[in-house]
């Protein structure tokens, strides 16, 4: 038999065939197989599991048709159900609650409901840069809760109730107080010397105001004069949060021998028992007016017919009555509130502050110093009111008290019958400043009681 010689094209054809076969094998092993793309919709919510299962099932049974039949409709997951969400907002300079609500597309009526719940407290009326707000929105994007961080220890919560109004709650972080004795020597000005000793600007201002009638801090102090201060610092987990109380102060020098002591009644006296605390007036008007509504933490609001605290006293003053500051202090706030109307807040000396609401005209500005008896406003009928009146509040240690019955500084001295107890009291403080007594970590018992620190545990107050 005659042998046929191989074609010259055989080898190239064979090589091409092998290459095609190799490409087919690689494509088979490394390309996606049917079913590999089961999760056709990215789902980030845990509550969307049913939609994910539906996508898997449909792909296993119909995805092949989807792949090979261009006319078939793609399988889609069920819509993801909206979920509640928390929005943390950091207040910027110039922000107000209204601008923030508009930015978050929360209805203005919701803001009005919160302001109504806040009328007795005015916690949310003025915001500060870097303050934290936490908005909790439900599935329908309705505000269910607003948390306002007032300071490191206090968070105010406005909780929506069943009738779409809001309830004012207050959550307090437990704090502790640490007693400390600071000592310094005058080198240059008292201010710089006090800063070197560890006193804050606020504490230095307290010392100056306390002793301003007894000493000229520029002329009377000499280099080398010494001073000691007993103070308590409020802390959270041993970290100071900025609240300090001056308990005692003493100057020893070439021309000065002066001291001041905080007594158990919350008033400062000198070594002889003479009052050093600026006095407060009992009433915010030059003449007496009838009390139309008394201080009552459980009052039935005459407008809303709901139980809500009345944290002050209402005086039946005609519109335009002169309103006077009941003490020496600094204007802390001048504002207009939808329900409280035009109002003024004044920080008096020490633990005292006052509020004047529903004014017709304000005659002072924020940051202005005022004196006891100075006319600061005219009474009115602004905000939500049943008639012309002046609402007056007195706060001690940031807590509202009855201004008619509360113990306030009245420029009285220690009675002779109490002098023996007072002398024992100041000896204990002198021993602390001289180093003859040990400073305790738990704070001073009587001071804790006066400052009502035993009530610093978490509490809730409702409107």
C-alpha positions in Angstrom: 0.0 0.0 0.0 1.3 3.4 -0.9 1.9 5.5 2.2 0.2 9.0 2.0 2.4 11.7 3.3 0.9 14.1 5.8 -0.5 17.4 4.6 1.7 20.4 5.3 -1.4 22.1 7.0 -2.0 19.3 9.5 0.2 20.4 12.3 -1.0 24.1 12.3 -4.7 22.9 12.2 -4.0 20.6 15.1 -2.3 23.3 17.1 -5.2 25.7 16.5 -7.6 23.1 17.6 -5.7 22.4 20.8 -5.7 26.2 21.6 -9.4 26.5 21.0 -10.0 23.5 23.3 -7.8 25.0 26.0 -9.7 28.3 25.8 -13.0 26.5 26.1 -11.8 24.5 29.2 -10.5 27.7 30.9 -13.8 29.5 30.1 -15.7 26.6 31.6 -13.7 26.4 34.9 -13.3 30.2 35.5 -16.5 31.7 34.3 -19.6 32.2 36.5 -22.0 29.3 36.4 -25.8 29.6 36.6 -26.7 30.3 40.2 -23.5 32.0 41.1 -25.3 35.4 40.9 -28.1 34.5 43.3 -28.0 37.8 45.3 -29.1 40.1 42.7 -29.9 43.0 45.1 -27.5 44.3 47.8 -29.5 44.4 51.0 -28.1 46.2 54.1 -31.0 45.9 56.4 -31.3 42.8 58.6 -35.0 43.1 58.4 -34.9 42.5 54.6 -34.2 38.7 54.9 -37.5 37.7 53.2 -36.6 39.7 50.1 -33.2 38.0 50.0 -34.7 34.6 50.2 -37.1 35.4 47.4 -34.2 36.5 45.2 -32.3 33.2 45.9 -35.4 31.1 45.2 -36.3 32.9 41.9 -32.7 32.6 40.6 -32.5 28.9 41.3 -35.7 28.3 39.3 -35.9 31.2 36.9 -32.5 32.8 36.6 -31.6 30.5 33.8 -34.5 31.8 31.8 -33.4 35.3 32.7 -30.0 34.6 31.3 -31.0 32.9 28.1 -34.3 34.7 27.3 -33.7 38.3 26.6 -37.5 39.0 26.5 -38.1 37.7 30.1 -38.4 40.3 32.9 -35.6 40.5 35.6 -36.4 39.2 39.1 -36.4 42.1 41.6 -36.3 42.0 45.4 -39.2 43.3 47.5 -38.8 47.0 48.6 -36.8 47.4 51.8 -39.0 48.6 54.6 -38.0 52.0 56.1 -36.3 51.7 59.5 -36.1 54.0 62.6 -32.9 56.0 62.6 -30.9 58.2 65.0 -29.3 61.4 63.7 -26.6 63.0 65.8 -26.3 66.7 65.1 -23.5 69.0 66.4 -24.7 72.6 66.8 -22.8 75.2 64.8 -22.6 78.9 65.4 -25.8 80.6 64.3 -27.9 77.5 64.6 -31.3 77.5 66.1 -33.8 74.7 66.6 -35.9 76.0 63.8 -33.0 76.0 61.3 -32.0 72.5 62.3 -35.5 71.1 62.0 -35.8 72.7 58.6 -32.5 71.1 57.6 -33.7 67.7 58.7 -37.2 68.1 57.1 -39.0 67.8 60.4 -42.4 69.6 60.4 -42.4 73.0 62.2 -45.5 71.8 64.3 -43.3 69.1 65.8 -40.9 71.9 67.0 -43.8 73.8 68.5 -44.8 70.7 70.4 -41.3 70.4 71.9 -41.3 74.1 72.8 -44.6 73.6 74.6 -43.1 70.8 76.6 -40.0 73.0 77.3 -42.0 76.0 78.5 -41.4 75.4 82.2 -37.7 74.7 81.7 -36.4 76.6 78.7 -33.6 74.0 78.3 -33.9 74.0 74.5 -34.4 77.7 73.9 -30.8 78.7 73.5 -28.3 76.4 71.8 -24.5 76.6 72.1 -21.8 75.7 69.4 -20.6 72.0 69.7 -23.7 71.1 71.7 -25.0 67.6 70.8 -28.6 66.9 69.6 -29.8 63.3 69.0 -32.9 63.0 66.8 -34.7 59.6 66.8 -37.0 59.2 63.8 -39.6 56.4 63.3 -40.3 54.5 60.1 -42.4 57.3 58.8 -39.7 59.9 59.5 -41.6 61.3 62.4 -39.7 62.6 65.4 -40.2 60.2 68.3 -37.5 61.5 70.6 -35.1 64.4 70.9 -32.2 64.2 73.3 -30.3 67.5 74.1 -27.0 67.2 75.9 -27.0 70.3 78.2 -23.7 69.6 79.9 -21.6 66.5 80.9 -24.0 65.5 83.6 -27.4 66.5 82.2 -29.2 65.3 79.2 -32.8 66.5 78.5 -35.1 64.1 76.6 -38.3 65.1 74.8 -40.4 61.9 74.3 -43.4 61.8 72.0 -46.6 60.6 73.7 -49.6 58.9 72.2 -51.4 62.2 71.5 -48.3 63.5 69.5 -47.4 65.9 72.3 -44.0 65.6 74.0 -43.0 65.0 77.6 -39.9 66.6 79.1 -37.6 64.1 80.8 -34.2 64.7 82.5 -31.4 62.2 82.8 -28.5 63.0 85.2 -25.2 61.3 85.2 -24.1 60.6 88.8 -21.3 62.8 89.9 -19.0 63.1 92.9 -17.4 66.0 94.7 -13.7 66.3 95.7 -12.5 68.7 98.4 -9.3 70.5 97.5 -7.2 73.2 99.2 -5.3 75.6 96.9 -2.5 77.8 98.2 -0.7 80.7 96.5 1.6 83.6 97.0 1.1 87.0 95.5 3.6 87.6 92.8 2.5 90.5 90.5 -1.3 90.7 90.2 -3.8 88.6 92.2 -5.3 87.3 89.0 -2.0 85.8 87.7 -1.1 84.5 91.2 -4.5 82.8 91.5 -4.2 81.2 88.1 -0.7 79.9 89.0 -2.3 78.4 92.2 -4.9 76.5 90.1 -8.0 78.8 90.4 -10.3 79.1 87.3 -11.4 82.4 86.0 -14.9 81.7 87.3 -13.6 81.0 90.8 -11.4 84.2 90.7 -14.5 86.3 89.8 -16.3 84.7 92.8 -13.5 85.6 95.2 -13.3 89.2 93.9 -17.0 89.8 94.1 -17.2 88.2 97.6 -14.5 90.4 99.1 -14.7 93.5 96.9 -16.2 95.6 99.8 -13.4 94.5 102.1 -10.3 94.8 100.0 -8.8 96.6 97.0 -7.1 93.8 95.1 -4.7 96.2 93.3 -3.6 98.4 96.2 -3.9 96.3 99.3 -2.1 93.2 98.3 1.7 93.0 98.4 4.3 90.7 97.0 4.7 87.7 99.3 1.2 87.9 100.8 -0.4 84.4 100.9 -3.8 83.1 100.3 -5.6 79.8 100.7 -8.9 78.6 99.1 -11.0 75.6 100.1 -13.1 74.4 97.2 -15.0 71.5 95.9 -14.9 70.3 92.3 -17.7 68.3 90.7 -16.3 65.3 88.8 -17.4 62.3 86.7 -15.1 59.4 87.0 -12.6 61.6 88.8 -12.6 64.1 85.8 -13.6 67.7 86.7 -16.6 68.9 84.7 -16.2 72.7 85.5 -18.5 73.1 88.4 -16.7 74.4 91.5 -17.8 75.7 94.9 -15.7 78.1 97.0 -16.1 76.9 100.6 -13.6 79.2 102.3 -10.9 81.8 101.4 -8.2 83.5 103.5 -5.6 86.2 102.9 -2.6 86.6 105.2 -0.2 89.5 104.5 1.5 92.6 105.5 -1.6 94.7 105.4 -4.4 92.2 105.1 -5.9 89.6 107.4 -9.2 88.7 105.7 -11.3 85.5 105.4 -14.7 84.4 104.2 -16.6 81.2 104.9 -19.6 79.5 103.3 -22.0 78.6 106.2 -24.5 75.8 106.3 -27.3 78.2 105.2 -25.5 78.8 101.8 -24.4 82.3 102.7 -20.9 83.6 103.1 -19.8 85.4 106.3 -16.6 86.8 107.6 -14.8 85.7 110.8 -17.1 87.9 112.9 -20.2 86.5 111.4 -21.0 89.5 109.2 -22.8 88.8 105.9 -20.6 89.0 102.8 -23.1 87.6 100.3 -24.9 90.3 98.2 -28.5 90.3 99.4 -31.6 89.4 97.3 -34.9 91.2 97.2 -38.0 89.0 97.8 -40.1 90.6 95.1 -39.3 91.7 91.5 -41.4 94.9 91.5 -41.2 98.2 93.4 -44.7 97.7 94.8 -46.5 94.6 95.9 -49.0 92.9 93.5 -51.4 90.1 94.1 -50.1 86.6 93.4 -52.3 85.2 90.7 -50.6 81.8 90.6 -48.3 80.3 93.2 -45.2 78.0 92.9 -46.5 74.5 92.3 -44.5 71.6 90.8 -47.8 69.7 90.1 -50.0 72.5 88.8 -52.8 72.0 86.2 -51.9 74.2 83.3 -54.9 76.6 82.8 -54.4 76.6 79.0 -53.4 73.0 78.1 -55.4 71.4 81.1 -52.4 69.1 81.6 -50.4 68.5 84.8 -47.2 70.7 84.4 -44.8 72.3 86.9 -45.2 76.0 87.6 -41.7 76.8 88.6 -42.3 80.3 89.7 -44.8 82.8 91.0 -47.2 84.9 88.8 -47.9 88.5 89.9 -51.0 90.2 88.5 -49.2 93.2 87.1 -50.7 95.5 84.5 -48.9 95.7 81.2 -45.9 98.2 81.5 -45.2 97.6 85.2 -41.5 98.2 86.0 -39.7 94.9 86.6 -36.6 95.1 88.8 -33.6 92.8 89.3 -33.8 91.1 92.7 -30.1 91.0 93.0 -26.7 92.0 91.7 -25.7 89.9 88.7 -25.0 89.5 85.0 -27.7 89.1 82.3 -27.3 85.5 81.1 -30.0 85.4 78.5 -32.4 87.7 76.6 -34.8 85.8 74.4 -38.3 85.4 73.0 -40.1 82.1 73.4 -43.2 81.0 71.6 -44.9 80.2 75.0 -42.8 82.0 77.6 -42.8 85.2 75.6 -40.1 87.8 76.0 -37.9 86.9 79.0 -34.7 87.6 80.9 -32.4 85.3 82.9 -29.9 86.8 85.4 -27.1 85.0 87.2 -26.7 86.4 90.7 -23.9 85.8 93.0 -23.1 82.2 94.0 -25.8 79.6 93.6 -28.6 82.0 92.8 -30.2 82.9 89.4 -33.6 84.5 88.5 -36.0 84.5 85.5 -38.6 87.0 84.4 -41.2 85.9 81.8 -44.0 87.3 79.6 -42.4 90.8 79.4 -43.6 93.5 77.0 -40.2 95.3 76.8 -36.7 94.3 77.8 -34.3 97.1 78.9 -31.1 95.1 79.3 -28.8 93.1 77.0 -27.0 89.8 77.3 -23.7 90.2 79.3 -24.8 93.4 81.0 -24.1 93.8 84.7 -27.2 94.8 86.8 -27.6 95.9 90.3 -30.2 95.0 92.9 -33.3 97.1 92.4 -32.4 98.2 88.8 -35.3 98.3 86.3 -34.6 95.6 83.7 -37.9 95.3 81.8 -41.6 96.1 81.7 -44.2 93.4 82.4 -46.5 92.3 79.7 -48.7 89.5 78.3 -46.4 88.0 75.6 -46.2 84.3 74.8 -49.0 81.9 75.9 -50.8 83.7 78.7 -54.3 84.0 80.1 -53.8 87.7 80.9 -51.2 90.4 81.8 -48.9 89.2 84.5 -45.2 88.8 85.5 -43.9 85.3 86.0 -40.9 85.3 88.3 -38.6 82.4 89.1 -35.7 81.9 91.6 -33.2 79.1 91.1 -30.7 77.8 93.7 -28.0 75.5 92.4 -29.9 75.3 89.0 -33.1 74.1 90.7 -36.3 76.1 90.9 -37.5 77.0 94.4 -40.5 78.9 95.8 -39.2 82.6 95.7 -41.7 83.6 98.4 -40.5 81.1 101.0 -36.9 80.1 100.0 -34.0 81.1 102.2 -32.2 83.9 100.5 -29.4 86.2 101.5 -30.9 89.2 103.4 -27.7 91.0 104.6 -28.2 89.7 108.1 -25.4 88.6 110.5 -25.1 85.4 112.4 -27.4 85.6 115.5 -25.5 85.6 118.8 -27.3 82.4 119.8 -25.6 80.7 116.9 -22.1 82.1 117.1 -20.7 79.2 119.1 -21.7 76.8 116.4 -20.4 79.1 113.7 -17.0 79.5 115.4 -16.6 75.8 115.5 -17.6 75.6 111.8 -14.9 78.2 110.7 -12.3 76.5 112.9 -12.7 73.3 110.9 -12.2 75.3 107.6 -9.2 77.2 109.0 -7.6 73.9 109.9 -8.1 72.7 106.4 -6.4 75.8 105.0 -3.5 75.6 107.6 -2.9 72.0 106.8 -3.9 70.9 110.3 -6.8 68.8 109.0 -6.9 66.1 106.4 -8.9 66.8 103.2 -11.5 64.0 102.7 -12.3 62.6 99.2 -16.0 62.4 99.7 -16.8 66.1 100.0 -18.1 68.0 103.0 -21.3 66.5 104.4 -23.2 69.7 105.3 -22.3 71.2 101.9 -23.5 68.2 100.0 -26.8 68.5 101.9 -27.2 72.2 101.2 -26.4 71.8 97.5 -29.0 69.0 97.4 -26.4 66.7 95.8 -28.2 63.7 97.2 -30.8 64.4 94.5 -28.2 64.2 91.7 -29.3 60.6 90.9 -31.2 60.0 87.7 -34.6 61.6 87.8 -37.5 62.2 85.5 -39.8 65.3 85.5 -42.8 65.4 83.3 -45.1 68.1 82.0 
